[in-house]
């Protein structure tokens, strides 16, 4: 007879929600960065009358929006990594749950995952924090 060891438990629903949330945040952040670069390039070419117009990097709305978009992208990466770590290291669920929750809230400023990603991340982070080892979801 072979003995089977019980599979280590982790908050399955919370993991799934957080993984989807992080993925949506990364996808939306990547699309926003690419769109911003294209718009910035087109406006620079038009305003300066040539390719050299892109060299002027002064302060303006592109830096503000770019910073917010970057915040959403970085938040998505942190939520995604934290979701994976919830499954790999469920004994540290409090740490990963807090990271998922905090960066999901921060991602709202960067249009986090078309906003649905931020909401899913908040729910997933709350579920991670409410999970107790030995409990199934």
N, C-alpha and C positions, 0 to 999 in steps of 0.2 A: 504494500500500500504506500502510496506517496502522500506526503503531507502537503497541504496547501496553506501557504501563509496568507493571512487576511491582507487585502490590499489597503494601503494607507489611505485613510479617508481625508477628503478635502471638501470645501464648500463648492459643490459642482455647479449649482445655479449661479452663485456669485461669480465663479470663475468664468462661466460662459458669458454672462452679461458684461463683465469687465473686459473680457477679450474682444467682444464685439464693439464695445465702446471705444477701446483703444485703437482698434482697427479703423473705425469710422473717423476718429480724430486724426490719425496719421494720414488717411486718404484725403480728407478735406483740407488738412494743412498743406499737404504736398500740392494739391490742385491750386490752392490759393497762392502759394509761393510761385508756382509756375505762371499763373495768370498775372500776378503782380509784376513779375519780371518782363513778361511780354508787353504789358501796358506801359511799364516804365521805359522800356526800350523804344516802343513806338512813339511815345510822347517826346522822348529826348531827341529822336531823329527828326521829328517834325518841328520842334521848337528851335533847335539849333541849326537846322538845315544840313545835317550830315551826321555821320557816324561818330565824330569826335564830341558831339554834344552829350554823349553818354558819360563822359568823364566828369561832369559836374555833379558831385554828390553833396548838395547842400541840404540843410534841414527842411523838412516839409512834410506834407501829409503822407508821402510814401514811406518815410521812416517810421511814422507813428503807426500806420496800418501794418507795415512790415514787421514791426516789433510785436504787435498783437497777434499777427498770423504766426510768427515764430513761436510765441508763447503757446498758442494752440497746438502747434506741431510738436514742440518739446513735451508739453503736457500729455499728448497722445502717446508719445514714445514711453514716457514714464508709466502711464496707465497700462500700456500693453506689456511692458516688462514686469510690472507688479502683478498683473493678472497671471502671467506665466509662473511667477514665483509663488503665488498662492497655491498652485497645483504642485510645484516641485518641493516647496518647503512649507507645508501647511502648519507646522508647529509655530511659525512666525507670522501667523495670520493677522495679528494686531498691527504689525508694521506695514504689511502690504495693504491691509484695509484702509489704514490712515492715508497712505500714499495715493491709493486709488481715489479716495474721497476728496482729498485736498486738491489734487491735480485735475480732477473732473470739474470741481467748482472753478478753479483757475482757468480751465479751458473755455468757459463761457465767454471770457474776454477776447479769446482768439477764435470765436465762432465754432467752438468745440464739436467736431464731428457732425456738422450740419445741425447743431444743437441737440439732436436726438442722442448723439454719442455722449454728450455731457450728462444728459438725464440718465441714460443707461449706466454710466460710470458712477453716478451718485447712488443709484439704487444698488448696483453691484458692490460698491464700497461699503454701504450700510449693511448689506447682507453678509459680507465677509466679517465685519465687526460684530455682528450679532451671532455668528456661528460659534458653536462650542465643539471642541474636539470630541469625537465619538458620536456626534450627532449627524444624521444624514439630512440632506436637503432634497 
